[in-house]
Each structure stands twice: as structure tokens, then as C-alpha cells.
Amino acid sequence: MGHTLSNHTKHTDFYAVKSLKRGDAKAFDNLFNKYSQHLYNFSLKYLKSGEEAEEVVQEVFLYIWEKKGGLKPDTSFNAYIFTIAYNIIKKHFNKKAKSDAFKNDQIHTLLKEENALDKAIDYKFLLEKVELIIDSLPERRKEIFIKRKYHGLSLKQIASELNISPNTVENQLSAAQKHIQKELKKEKLAGLLFFSLFISI
């Protein structure tokens, strides 16, 4: 209960990433099972295509496996894979942007703006900043948010574990999301849409 989110993330992923770095296929499977659905949902919100979202998940974990020797167990694995996913999604957009049907899309405008800022933006740093904001939430609200967003538990499962109503869980999640979005706007961070999608998984 008293751990910060960064410690929470380290305790849950540190040993798995360390094993994966040594080529442990079971550790790879465990991380895939933990994060693949989150990455799929995240990608789907951008791409609006289940097939393309599935491709992103496969590309992310293929990249992770190929680059496993360079993994850093002490850093946020969560931040790392979402950054990889976001960059892959942008490549998909670049392909789509060549078609007339895509030219007027809202994301295309965002993409053009962010392309100009890419060199100045460290998405991994910004995602870790979001984790710090999450860590500043009241203890119970943070616990609910982590169970939902990081562990993928349903509202009913969280309600049962914490002996509260599903409605209370939903209200706490909504309050957490509003707080995070408010803090992001206050910081005037680039890539706000990216993070809004991340926290609404």
C-alpha cells in the first residue's frame, strides 16, 4: 500500500525484464500476457482497426524480443512499450496520410504538429511523468486505478476485492482520470491525446 507507483512497477516487472534480458521465453510470455490487451486497446483507439491494432501489438513484442539484450530492468517497462507502440502507430498514420480519405482526419493534423516536435519530445519521459501524477492520487483512488489500468481487473473484480460497490469503483476511476488530465493540461504537455488515450485504457 505504501509503495510509490514506480516501486510498484519495478516490483512487478523488474525480475521478468531481467529474465527476458537473458533470453527467458517464459518471462517474455508473462510480459506479453500482462500488456498485450492494454497495447491492443491503446492502438485500437488510434487506428480504429482491430487488425491494425493486432499488428501493432505483434510489432512491439517482436521488437522487444529482438532488442531484449538492451533492456533496462530498472526503468519503466510500461513506459518503454507504450513509447514503442506510439512510434509504430505513427508509422501507420504516415502510410494512411498518403490517401485522400485520410487527409482531413483530426489525427493527421495532430501528426503533422507532433512530427515537427519529435526531436524535442521524449515520450518515455512524459509517460513516466504521468506515472508520477498517478502516484500523487489519494491512496485508495490510486489502488483502484492501478488495479484497473495496470492489472486489467474489471469493475466487479475490483469492487469485490476492496469490498465496495462497482459504482464507487467507477466514480473513483473517473475522478482519477479527470485529475490526470487536469495535471497534463496544467503542464501544457505536447502529446496530450496520447496520454489521454493511455489513461483511458
Backbone bond lengths (Angstrom), bond angles and torsions (degrees), N, CA, C in turn:
res aa  C-N    CA-C-N  psi(-1)  N-CA   C-N-CA  omega(-1)  CA-C   N-CA-C  phi
1 M - - - 1.454 - - 1.523 111.92 -
2 G 1.335 118.20 -36.17 1.446 120.89 -174.93 1.513 113.86 -86.02
3 H 1.356 117.49 -5.05 1.454 119.73 -177.61 1.521 111.62 -71.42
4 T 1.299 116.84 145.47 1.459 120.08 171.50 1.507 108.24 -74.08
5 L 1.338 116.29 166.01 1.455 119.95 179.47 1.522 110.41 -61.84
6 S 1.352 116.68 -39.16 1.459 118.89 -179.01 1.521 110.35 -62.02
7 N 1.338 116.80 -39.30 1.455 119.89 176.81 1.517 110.75 -68.09
8 H 1.325 115.34 -39.75 1.469 120.74 178.32 1.521 109.83 -59.02
9 T 1.328 115.64 -47.03 1.458 120.45 -179.35 1.519 110.13 -63.97
10 K 1.319 116.83 -42.20 1.459 120.66 -178.89 1.527 110.38 -64.46
11 H 1.328 116.88 -44.17 1.457 119.74 -177.98 1.525 111.52 -64.16
12 T 1.323 118.05 -34.18 1.462 119.94 -176.91 1.520 112.93 -84.42
13 D 1.336 118.39 -27.69 1.467 120.61 -174.79 1.527 114.79 -113.54
14 F 1.307 117.57 -18.84 1.468 120.87 -172.04 1.530 112.21 -54.25
15 Y 1.333 116.91 -52.20 1.463 120.01 -175.24 1.527 111.77 -72.55
16 A 1.334 116.22 -34.03 1.472 119.70 178.07 1.526 110.16 -64.93
17 V 1.331 116.73 -44.24 1.469 121.05 179.98 1.530 110.06 -67.37
18 K 1.330 115.98 -38.65 1.468 120.24 178.66 1.538 109.86 -62.03
19 S 1.339 116.74 -41.93 1.470 121.01 178.98 1.518 110.96 -68.66
20 L 1.331 115.64 -40.63 1.466 119.81 179.11 1.524 110.27 -62.28
21 K 1.299 116.11 -38.74 1.472 121.57 179.36 1.536 110.76 -57.07
22 R 1.344 115.05 -31.25 1.470 120.44 178.67 1.531 112.07 -86.93
23 G 1.352 116.81 0.35 1.464 119.82 177.71 1.512 114.52 95.36
24 D 1.329 117.77 17.73 1.467 122.15 -179.06 1.536 110.25 -74.58
25 A 1.340 116.68 110.76 1.472 121.73 -177.47 1.526 111.84 -67.60
26 K 1.334 116.86 -31.72 1.464 119.76 179.58 1.534 110.50 -66.40
27 A 1.324 116.19 -39.65 1.469 120.58 177.97 1.533 109.41 -63.52
28 F 1.323 115.55 -39.11 1.471 120.68 177.48 1.524 109.74 -60.80
29 D 1.336 116.49 -46.59 1.470 121.11 179.97 1.530 110.83 -61.34
30 N 1.332 116.69 -40.75 1.467 120.43 -179.20 1.531 111.12 -63.55
31 L 1.328 116.17 -43.29 1.466 120.34 179.42 1.529 110.55 -68.55
32 F 1.329 116.09 -38.04 1.466 120.08 177.15 1.526 110.08 -61.29
33 N 1.327 116.35 -47.20 1.473 120.47 -179.06 1.526 111.60 -64.07
34 K 1.316 116.08 -33.13 1.472 120.01 -178.54 1.527 112.19 -73.19
35 Y 1.345 116.89 -39.93 1.461 119.82 -169.97 1.528 116.22 -110.04
36 S 1.322 118.63 -14.04 1.470 119.64 -172.46 1.525 113.27 -61.42
37 Q 1.339 117.27 -41.06 1.469 119.59 -179.34 1.524 111.07 -66.97
38 H 1.337 116.60 -39.61 1.465 120.53 177.60 1.534 110.30 -61.62
39 L 1.325 115.75 -45.12 1.467 120.13 179.83 1.520 111.26 -64.89
40 Y 1.330 115.81 -38.34 1.469 120.25 178.64 1.530 110.29 -62.41
41 N 1.337 116.86 -48.90 1.466 121.02 -179.74 1.519 111.17 -61.55
42 F 1.319 115.60 -42.22 1.464 121.73 179.01 1.529 110.59 -60.69
43 S 1.332 116.67 -47.13 1.465 121.87 -178.75 1.526 111.20 -67.09
44 L 1.321 115.98 -37.65 1.465 120.86 -178.75 1.522 111.40 -63.64
45 K 1.326 117.09 -35.02 1.464 120.69 179.76 1.528 111.11 -63.85
46 Y 1.301 116.59 -32.08 1.463 121.33 177.16 1.524 111.97 -83.37
47 L 1.320 116.30 -52.97 1.461 121.26 -167.72 1.526 114.49 -85.36
48 K 1.339 117.23 -21.00 1.471 122.40 179.47 1.526 112.14 59.45
49 S 1.308 116.99 23.20 1.462 121.81 -179.52 1.519 109.07 -139.42
50 G 1.339 116.06 118.94 1.452 120.47 179.86 1.511 111.93 -61.19
51 E 1.324 116.24 -38.79 1.465 120.74 -179.04 1.529 110.89 -65.20
52 E 1.335 116.47 -43.88 1.463 120.12 179.99 1.527 111.21 -69.73
53 A 1.344 116.34 -36.57 1.464 120.06 178.35 1.531 110.00 -63.53
54 E 1.333 115.85 -39.50 1.466 120.72 177.82 1.532 110.33 -64.02
55 E 1.328 116.08 -38.23 1.467 120.89 178.56 1.532 110.49 -62.50
56 V 1.338 115.85 -40.41 1.465 120.01 179.93 1.523 110.14 -61.72
57 V 1.338 116.26 -45.71 1.471 120.70 179.80 1.527 109.95 -58.41
58 Q 1.337 115.97 -45.93 1.464 120.04 -179.40 1.537 110.92 -63.43
59 E 1.337 115.79 -41.74 1.477 119.88 179.82 1.524 111.60 -63.84
60 V 1.336 116.23 -41.40 1.468 120.34 -179.25 1.523 110.14 -60.34
61 F 1.333 115.95 -49.60 1.461 118.44 -175.02 1.526 112.92 -76.25
62 L 1.317 116.79 -25.58 1.466 119.44 172.16 1.522 108.79 -64.96
63 Y 1.340 115.38 -43.68 1.468 120.83 178.44 1.531 110.10 -62.10
64 I 1.335 116.65 -44.12 1.464 121.54 179.87 1.528 110.68 -58.88
65 W 1.342 115.69 -43.86 1.468 119.48 -178.60 1.533 110.80 -66.49
66 E 1.332 115.58 -43.83 1.467 119.85 -178.21 1.531 111.88 -66.24
67 K 1.339 116.44 -32.12 1.471 120.81 -176.81 1.523 112.52 -104.13
68 K 1.338 116.47 16.66 1.470 120.23 -172.73 1.525 113.73 -57.08
69 G 1.334 116.41 -31.81 1.460 119.62 -179.31 1.519 113.64 -63.68
70 G 1.335 116.38 -22.48 1.467 120.37 -178.55 1.515 113.97 -99.14
71 L 1.340 117.25 6.33 1.468 120.36 -179.19 1.524 110.95 -65.50
72 K 1.334 115.56 148.78 1.465 121.63 179.59 1.526 108.92 -117.86
73 P 1.335 117.14 99.52 1.469 120.96 -175.91 1.528 114.25 -56.98
74 D 1.342 117.05 -26.83 1.464 119.86 -176.48 1.529 113.82 -78.51
75 T 1.345 117.37 -13.12 1.461 119.18 179.95 1.528 110.18 -98.53
76 S 1.305 116.69 168.83 1.468 121.81 -176.13 1.527 110.87 -71.02
77 F 1.331 116.43 110.46 1.463 121.30 177.14 1.526 109.53 -65.79
78 N 1.323 115.79 -36.77 1.458 121.63 178.40 1.527 110.98 -58.20
79 A 1.326 116.46 -48.75 1.468 121.08 179.05 1.526 110.75 -62.63
80 Y 1.321 115.85 -39.47 1.464 121.75 -177.42 1.525 111.76 -62.87
81 I 1.328 117.18 -48.86 1.472 118.83 -175.57 1.528 112.21 -72.24
82 F 1.330 117.44 -32.14 1.462 118.39 178.18 1.531 110.93 -71.89
83 T 1.310 116.49 -31.07 1.462 119.99 175.17 1.526 110.29 -66.73
84 I 1.328 116.71 -43.24 1.465 120.96 176.96 1.531 109.48 -60.91
85 A 1.327 116.41 -45.84 1.474 120.96 -179.33 1.526 110.93 -59.85
86 Y 1.333 115.79 -44.26 1.462 119.48 -178.71 1.527 111.27 -61.89
87 N 1.316 116.80 -40.81 1.469 120.25 179.34 1.526 111.68 -66.92
88 I 1.332 117.12 -36.62 1.466 120.79 176.86 1.528 110.10 -67.06
89 I 1.336 116.18 -41.06 1.467 121.04 178.83 1.530 110.17 -60.56
90 K 1.318 116.31 -40.71 1.469 119.60 179.02 1.526 111.25 -62.78
91 K 1.337 116.63 -35.05 1.462 119.49 176.84 1.533 110.46 -64.51
92 H 1.327 115.81 -38.36 1.469 120.37 176.56 1.528 109.79 -61.96
93 F 1.334 115.71 -41.95 1.467 119.82 179.49 1.523 111.46 -64.36
94 N 1.311 115.86 -39.34 1.463 119.12 179.51 1.522 111.53 -60.71
95 K 1.334 116.31 -36.44 1.469 120.29 176.95 1.529 110.05 -68.70
96 K 1.337 115.41 -43.57 1.470 120.07 -178.59 1.522 112.03 -67.53
97 A 1.325 116.14 -32.01 1.460 121.13 -174.97 1.526 112.73 -61.84
98 K 1.328 116.72 -17.56 1.459 120.46 -179.62 1.527 111.98 -77.31
99 S 1.327 116.63 -14.44 1.467 119.45 -179.24 1.530 110.30 -92.22
100 D 1.339 116.60 143.80 1.470 121.49 -179.34 1.522 111.48 -59.46
101 A 1.313 116.01 -35.28 1.472 120.17 -176.20 1.521 111.25 -64.00
102 F 1.318 116.70 -23.70 1.465 120.30 -175.59 1.518 112.45 -95.91
103 K 1.328 117.92 -14.98 1.458 120.81 -170.41 1.519 114.85 -60.24
104 N 1.329 117.28 -30.75 1.459 119.68 -177.30 1.526 112.80 -96.83
105 D 1.311 116.55 6.01 1.456 119.98 -177.77 1.528 110.73 -68.53
106 Q 1.322 115.34 143.85 1.472 121.46 -179.60 1.535 111.29 -58.48
107 I 1.321 115.89 -38.48 1.461 120.38 -178.76 1.529 111.02 -64.97
108 H 1.328 116.49 -31.92 1.461 119.16 -179.85 1.525 110.18 -62.80
109 T 1.339 115.54 -39.54 1.465 120.56 177.45 1.528 109.96 -63.36
110 L 1.329 115.56 -45.82 1.457 120.32 179.00 1.522 110.28 -60.92
111 L 1.325 115.31 -42.33 1.458 120.61 -177.84 1.524 111.38 -61.52
112 K 1.329 116.69 -43.04 1.468 120.64 179.69 1.523 110.14 -61.88
113 E 1.342 115.97 -43.06 1.462 120.16 -179.85 1.527 110.68 -63.72
114 E 1.331 116.39 -43.02 1.458 119.69 -175.37 1.519 111.75 -75.76
115 N 1.335 116.89 -28.49 1.464 118.90 176.83 1.526 110.38 -60.07
116 A 1.335 115.19 -37.33 1.458 120.05 -179.06 1.531 111.10 -70.65
117 L 1.331 115.91 -21.47 1.463 119.79 -176.13 1.526 113.34 -103.47
118 D 1.327 115.92 -5.56 1.460 120.14 -171.68 1.521 114.55 -49.20
119 K 1.332 116.94 -43.32 1.457 119.68 -175.63 1.525 112.13 -67.60
120 A 1.345 115.28 -23.89 1.461 118.77 -176.62 1.525 112.56 -95.88
121 I 1.344 116.99 -6.67 1.462 120.12 -174.73 1.517 110.98 -109.13
122 D 1.295 116.01 129.14 1.450 121.39 174.38 1.532 106.44 -108.72
123 Y 1.339 116.36 97.10 1.463 120.26 -175.14 1.518 112.07 -63.35
124 K 1.329 115.21 -31.66 1.464 118.79 179.40 1.530 109.57 -64.94
125 F 1.323 115.96 -42.60 1.465 120.33 177.69 1.533 110.41 -62.11
126 L 1.341 115.84 -43.43 1.456 119.66 -177.47 1.527 111.63 -66.70
127 L 1.332 117.26 -37.44 1.456 119.80 178.63 1.523 110.26 -67.66
128 E 1.323 116.10 -36.35 1.461 118.82 176.06 1.538 110.38 -66.76
129 K 1.329 115.81 -31.17 1.473 120.21 176.05 1.527 109.98 -64.84
130 V 1.339 115.57 -39.81 1.462 120.16 176.59 1.531 109.68 -60.60
131 E 1.324 116.44 -39.86 1.460 119.36 179.41 1.527 111.09 -63.82
132 L 1.335 117.05 -33.72 1.466 120.25 176.38 1.529 110.55 -66.81
133 I 1.343 115.95 -37.89 1.468 119.83 177.78 1.527 109.30 -64.37
134 I 1.336 116.47 -42.24 1.462 120.66 178.51 1.523 109.79 -60.86
135 D 1.326 115.61 -38.98 1.458 120.42 -178.68 1.523 112.41 -66.21
136 S 1.345 116.62 -20.12 1.464 120.47 -179.32 1.534 112.46 -85.05
137 L 1.329 116.69 -4.64 1.462 120.43 179.43 1.531 110.65 -66.58
138 P 1.340 117.28 154.67 1.469 119.34 173.37 1.535 109.35 -54.93
139 E 1.326 116.91 147.61 1.469 122.31 -169.56 1.537 113.54 -52.03
140 R 1.337 117.21 -50.06 1.469 120.09 -177.48 1.535 110.63 -66.47
141 R 1.313 116.49 -41.28 1.467 120.71 179.65 1.527 110.72 -63.87
142 K 1.330 115.95 -40.71 1.469 120.59 178.01 1.523 110.20 -64.44
143 E 1.327 116.28 -42.56 1.469 120.58 -179.71 1.526 110.67 -60.35
144 I 1.318 116.82 -43.57 1.467 121.85 179.08 1.527 110.38 -64.66
145 F 1.321 115.87 -44.23 1.466 120.79 -179.33 1.531 110.84 -60.96
146 I 1.320 116.74 -45.29 1.466 121.31 -179.47 1.528 111.18 -64.20
147 K 1.323 116.67 -41.99 1.469 120.16 179.26 1.520 110.89 -61.70
148 R 1.336 115.66 -37.69 1.464 119.96 -178.46 1.529 111.77 -78.86
149 K 1.329 117.28 -51.34 1.459 121.14 -171.39 1.520 114.02 -83.13
150 Y 1.320 117.06 -32.45 1.460 119.39 -176.23 1.532 112.64 -100.68
151 H 1.339 116.20 -33.54 1.463 119.38 -179.21 1.526 111.60 -98.71
152 G 1.337 117.48 -13.23 1.462 121.16 176.81 1.519 114.72 71.34
153 L 1.346 117.68 22.77 1.464 120.08 179.62 1.527 110.62 -73.06
154 S 1.321 116.38 150.24 1.467 121.31 177.54 1.528 109.13 -78.06
155 L 1.334 115.85 166.48 1.464 120.22 178.92 1.526 110.25 -59.97
156 K 1.342 116.11 -40.50 1.470 120.63 -179.05 1.530 111.39 -66.05
157 Q 1.335 116.24 -40.09 1.469 119.63 179.11 1.526 111.30 -63.93
158 I 1.338 115.68 -43.14 1.471 119.84 179.62 1.522 110.15 -65.18
159 A 1.340 115.57 -43.49 1.468 120.38 -179.80 1.528 110.27 -59.57
160 S 1.327 115.87 -42.34 1.469 121.06 -179.30 1.528 111.11 -66.14
161 E 1.327 116.17 -44.50 1.473 120.46 -178.97 1.527 112.10 -63.20
162 L 1.343 115.76 -38.45 1.468 120.16 -174.80 1.530 113.02 -98.83
163 N 1.338 114.62 -0.07 1.469 120.44 178.47 1.532 112.45 58.83
164 I 1.344 114.78 44.72 1.466 121.18 175.72 1.525 108.24 -131.40
165 S 1.319 117.52 172.29 1.462 119.88 -177.51 1.534 111.22 -81.63
166 P 1.354 117.46 150.79 1.468 120.87 176.43 1.532 111.62 -56.05
167 N 1.322 116.26 -32.93 1.457 120.97 179.61 1.530 110.97 -64.73
168 T 1.336 115.63 -39.40 1.469 120.40 177.27 1.520 110.11 -64.74
169 V 1.330 116.03 -41.57 1.464 120.82 177.91 1.525 109.86 -59.02
170 E 1.329 116.18 -47.47 1.467 121.48 -179.10 1.523 111.05 -61.02
171 N 1.320 116.69 -42.75 1.468 121.13 179.65 1.529 111.30 -64.38
172 Q 1.326 116.75 -40.08 1.465 121.31 179.16 1.530 111.13 -66.10
173 L 1.338 116.22 -40.68 1.469 120.63 178.11 1.520 110.76 -64.27
174 S 1.318 116.22 -42.87 1.461 121.20 179.61 1.525 110.58 -62.52
175 A 1.337 115.95 -42.77 1.465 120.79 179.15 1.528 110.41 -64.30
176 A 1.325 116.49 -38.69 1.467 120.91 179.33 1.524 110.71 -64.79
177 Q 1.333 116.63 -45.68 1.466 120.93 -179.73 1.524 111.50 -62.55
178 K 1.337 116.31 -42.27 1.466 120.12 179.47 1.530 111.02 -63.57
179 H 1.329 115.84 -39.50 1.467 120.14 179.75 1.529 110.55 -64.16
180 I 1.334 116.15 -44.78 1.469 120.59 -178.32 1.528 110.20 -64.31
181 Q 1.337 116.61 -44.82 1.466 120.11 179.65 1.527 111.09 -63.87
182 K 1.323 116.19 -38.41 1.475 120.72 178.58 1.529 110.62 -62.87
183 E 1.338 116.26 -43.38 1.457 120.86 179.54 1.526 111.38 -65.34
184 L 1.339 116.48 -38.26 1.464 120.57 178.67 1.530 110.58 -64.99
185 K 1.324 116.27 -42.92 1.467 120.13 179.22 1.523 110.52 -64.73
186 K 1.329 114.88 -37.83 1.466 120.16 178.92 1.533 110.33 -61.96
187 E 1.332 115.89 -37.35 1.460 121.29 179.70 1.530 112.00 -78.30
188 K 1.342 115.72 -13.93 1.469 122.39 -176.83 1.538 110.55 53.58
189 L 1.321 114.38 46.25 1.458 119.92 -177.92 1.520 111.86 -77.25
190 A 1.322 116.00 139.99 1.460 120.84 172.25 1.519 107.55 -69.99
191 G 1.329 115.79 157.07 1.462 119.46 178.54 1.516 112.41 75.32
192 L 1.349 117.37 26.27 1.465 120.73 -178.08 1.526 111.35 -57.53
193 L 1.339 116.72 -39.44 1.461 119.76 -179.89 1.525 110.41 -60.89
194 F 1.315 114.71 -41.87 1.469 120.46 178.81 1.528 110.60 -54.60
195 F 1.317 115.96 -49.64 1.451 119.26 -176.39 1.523 112.34 -73.97
196 S 1.335 116.79 -32.39 1.458 120.09 176.98 1.520 109.73 -62.36
197 L 1.327 115.76 -39.18 1.467 119.57 177.72 1.519 111.00 -69.27
198 F 1.319 116.26 -38.36 1.459 119.89 -179.80 1.520 110.56 -60.74
199 I 1.334 116.99 -47.80 1.463 118.88 -174.95 1.515 112.70 -76.37
200 S 1.360 118.08 -13.38 1.453 118.99 -179.13 1.529 112.41 -97.35
201 I 1.325 116.76 10.97 1.468 120.78 179.20 1.507 110.23 -60.23
